[in-house]
Amino acid sequence: MRDGITPCVLLFAAFGLALAFAPRSAWLPSLGALLSTLAAPSIVSSGRGWLDAAFLGCWISVIIIAGTVQLFRKLPSWAALLLSIDAGAWASAVTSLTGSRLQVLAVSPCVLIVWPAVCVTRRYGPIPIRVASSWLIAIAALSGFLQFLPVTPGYLPDHLE
């Protein structure tokens, strides 16, 4: 969970699930804002403190974005736009600090989970999507709190344990 890709996958999946509850007219502007935020240069510098803060911010963002699925029946267009900027900013920060800046483009299609989520919501209702978002909240909470606990096996690379 300490690479730049895993948090971005979960962040983009949470955003895709949240976008499924937004009006379709908000999809294209939100995806455009996400991509433009990813393309913008990152404002964070390298360093251990920045990396931990970026990971924590990314996990908190996953919790907030996935929490909108739990809290709102319909997501307003302006909220979808704000969530896309938030997701893009944290993904950009994490990937620029971990050195996987170009790999974020490989995981950006995870946002396209919005289409299966809409199909599932139409057929079965919002419960399966809310269960998936609660799973994302649990994973993000565990990953976010793990960095404050003493070192546990498997959390750091072998040569650092």
C-alpha positions in Angstrom: 0.0 0.0 0.0 3.0 2.3 0.0 3.4 2.5 -3.7 1.7 5.3 -5.7 -0.6 3.1 -7.7 -2.7 1.4 -5.1 -4.0 4.5 -3.4 -4.8 6.0 -6.8 -6.7 2.9 -7.9 -8.9 3.1 -4.7 -9.2 6.8 -5.0 -10.4 6.7 -8.6 -12.7 3.7 -7.9 -14.3 5.7 -5.1 -14.7 8.7 -7.4 -16.3 6.5 -10.1 -18.8 5.1 -7.6 -19.6 8.6 -6.3 -20.0 9.9 -9.9 -22.6 7.2 -10.5 -24.9 9.2 -8.2 -24.3 12.5 -10.0 -26.3 13.7 -12.9 -24.9 12.6 -16.3 -24.4 16.2 -17.3 -21.7 16.4 -14.6 -19.7 13.5 -15.8 -17.8 15.1 -18.6 -16.9 18.3 -16.7 -15.8 16.2 -13.7 -13.7 13.8 -15.8 -12.1 16.9 -17.5 -11.3 18.5 -14.2 -9.8 15.2 -12.9 -7.6 14.9 -16.0 -6.5 18.5 -15.9 -5.7 18.3 -12.2 -3.6 15.2 -12.9 -1.8 17.0 -15.7 -1.0 20.0 -13.5 2.5 20.1 -11.9 2.5 19.0 -8.3 3.3 21.6 -5.7 4.8 19.2 -3.1 8.5 18.5 -2.8 10.1 15.2 -2.1 10.7 14.1 1.5 9.6 11.6 4.0 7.3 14.0 5.8 5.6 15.0 2.6 5.1 11.4 1.5 3.4 10.4 4.7 1.2 13.5 4.6 0.3 12.8 0.9 -0.6 9.2 1.7 -2.7 10.3 4.7 -4.5 12.9 2.6 -5.1 10.4 -0.1 -6.7 7.9 2.3 -8.8 10.6 3.9 -9.9 11.7 0.4 -10.9 8.1 -0.4 -13.0 8.0 2.8 -14.7 11.3 2.0 -15.4 10.5 -1.6 -16.7 7.0 -0.8 -18.7 8.5 2.1 -20.7 10.7 -0.3 -22.2 7.5 -1.7 -23.4 6.7 1.8 -24.6 10.1 2.7 -26.3 11.5 -0.4 -29.1 10.0 -2.6 -28.1 12.3 -5.5 -24.8 14.0 -5.8 -25.0 17.6 -7.0 -23.0 18.6 -10.0 -20.9 21.1 -8.1 -20.0 18.4 -5.6 -18.9 16.0 -8.3 -16.7 18.7 -9.7 -15.1 19.4 -6.3 -14.6 15.7 -5.7 -12.9 15.3 -9.1 -10.5 18.2 -8.3 -9.8 16.6 -4.8 -9.1 13.2 -6.3 -6.8 14.6 -9.0 -4.9 16.7 -6.5 -4.2 13.8 -4.1 -3.4 11.4 -6.9 -1.0 13.9 -8.4 0.7 14.5 -5.0 1.1 10.8 -4.2 2.4 9.8 -7.6 4.8 12.7 -7.9 6.3 11.8 -4.5 6.6 8.0 -5.2 8.1 8.5 -8.7 5.2 6.9 -10.5 3.8 10.1 -12.1 3.2 8.6 -15.5 1.8 5.4 -14.1 -1.2 7.3 -12.8 -2.4 7.4 -16.4 -2.6 3.6 -16.4 -4.9 3.6 -13.4 -7.1 6.5 -14.5 -9.5 4.2 -16.4 -10.6 3.0 -12.9 -13.0 6.0 -12.9 -14.9 4.2 -15.7 -16.4 2.0 -13.0 -19.1 4.6 -13.2 -20.9 2.8 -16.0 -21.1 -0.6 -14.3 -22.2 1.2 -11.1 -25.0 2.9 -12.9 -26.1 -0.4 -14.5 -26.1 -2.1 -11.1 -27.9 0.8 -9.5 -30.7 0.7 -12.1 -31.1 -3.1 -11.9 -30.6 -3.8 -8.2 -30.8 -0.4 -6.5 -28.0 1.5 -4.7 -27.3 -1.1 -2.0 -24.5 -3.0 -3.9 -22.7 0.2 -4.7 -23.0 1.4 -1.1 -21.5 -1.9 0.0 -18.6 -1.5 -2.4 -18.0 2.1 -1.2 -18.1 0.9 2.5 -15.4 -1.6 1.6 -13.3 1.3 0.1 -13.9 3.3 3.3 -12.7 0.3 5.4 -9.6 -0.3 3.4 -8.7 3.4 3.4 -9.2 3.8 7.1 -7.0 0.7 7.8 -4.3 2.0 5.5 -4.4 5.5 6.9 -4.2 4.4 10.5 -1.5 1.8 9.8 1.1 4.5 9.2 0.7 5.8 12.7 1.2 2.3 14.3 4.6 0.8 15.1 6.2 -1.0 12.2 4.4 -4.3 11.4 5.8 -7.0 9.2 4.9 -6.4 5.6 4.4 -2.7 5.9 8.0 -1.6 5.1 10.3 -3.2 2.5 12.3 -6.1 3.9 15.6 -4.2 4.0 14.0 -1.6 6.4 12.6 -4.0 9.0 
